Amino acid sequence: MSRTQTLAAGLLDRDGLLGSEELAEWLRIPVGTLDQWASRGGGPPFHKVGKFRRYHPSDVRGWLAEQRRVVGGDLPAA
């Protein structure tokens, strides 16, 4: 199993907080994207621990659920 697969397997199911690098790797985005989201008031909720952002797995799961989009799904009837 690769490091990415190992990371993804239980990242959001574990106890404790996630660092920006861990979350960015799991989401397959640059850490800079998390930085931009945070500076604009978007992205997953986080806790400030000193100068570091830390993410609680349940907050990330909730945020991800809010991001879900269905394309071509339940469109209103014309």
C-alpha positions as CSV (number, residue, x, y, z in Angstrom):
1,M,0.0,0.0,0.0
2,S,1.4,3.4,-1.0
3,R,1.8,6.2,1.6
4,T,-1.1,8.1,0.0
5,Q,-3.3,5.1,0.2
6,T,-2.3,4.5,3.8
7,L,-3.0,8.2,4.6
8,A,-6.3,8.2,2.9
9,A,-7.5,4.9,4.5
10,G,-8.1,6.3,7.9
11,L,-7.3,10.0,7.9
12,L,-10.8,11.3,8.5
13,D,-11.6,8.4,10.9
14,R,-8.9,9.0,13.4
15,D,-8.8,11.0,16.6
16,G,-6.8,14.1,16.8
17,L,-6.2,17.1,14.6
18,L,-4.8,17.1,11.0
19,G,-2.1,19.4,9.8
20,S,-2.4,21.4,6.6
21,E,0.1,19.2,4.8
22,E,-1.7,16.0,5.7
23,L,-5.1,17.4,4.6
24,A,-3.7,18.9,1.4
25,E,-2.1,15.6,0.5
26,W,-5.3,13.8,1.2
27,L,-7.4,16.2,-0.8
28,R,-4.7,16.2,-3.5
29,I,-4.4,19.9,-3.6
30,P,-1.4,22.3,-2.8
31,V,-1.1,23.5,0.7
32,G,-1.3,27.0,-0.8
33,T,-4.9,26.3,-1.8
34,L,-5.8,25.7,1.8
35,D,-4.0,28.9,2.7
36,Q,-6.0,30.9,0.1
37,W,-9.3,29.4,1.2
38,A,-8.5,30.2,4.9
39,S,-7.5,33.8,4.0
40,R,-10.8,34.2,2.2
41,G,-12.9,32.7,4.9
42,G,-13.6,29.5,2.9
43,G,-12.4,25.9,3.0
44,P,-12.9,23.5,5.9
45,P,-13.2,24.9,9.4
46,F,-9.9,25.0,11.3
47,H,-8.5,25.6,14.7
48,K,-5.5,28.0,15.2
49,V,-2.8,26.4,17.3
50,G,-0.1,29.0,17.6
51,K,0.7,30.0,14.0
52,F,-0.6,26.6,12.7
53,R,-4.0,25.7,11.3
54,R,-5.3,22.3,12.5
55,Y,-8.4,20.5,11.1
56,H,-10.7,18.2,13.0
57,P,-11.7,15.2,10.9
58,S,-15.4,15.6,11.7
59,D,-15.3,19.3,10.5
60,V,-13.6,18.2,7.3
61,R,-16.2,15.5,6.7
62,G,-19.0,18.0,7.2
63,W,-17.3,20.5,4.9
64,L,-16.9,17.9,2.2
65,A,-20.6,16.9,2.4
66,E,-21.5,20.6,1.8
67,Q,-19.3,20.7,-1.3
68,R,-21.0,17.8,-3.0
69,R,-22.6,18.8,-6.3
70,V,-24.9,16.6,-8.5
71,V,-24.5,17.4,-12.1
72,G,-27.6,16.8,-14.3
73,G,-29.4,15.3,-11.3
74,D,-32.6,16.7,-9.9
75,L,-33.1,19.7,-12.1
76,P,-36.4,21.6,-11.8
77,A,-39.0,20.9,-14.5
78,A,-39.2,23.6,-17.2
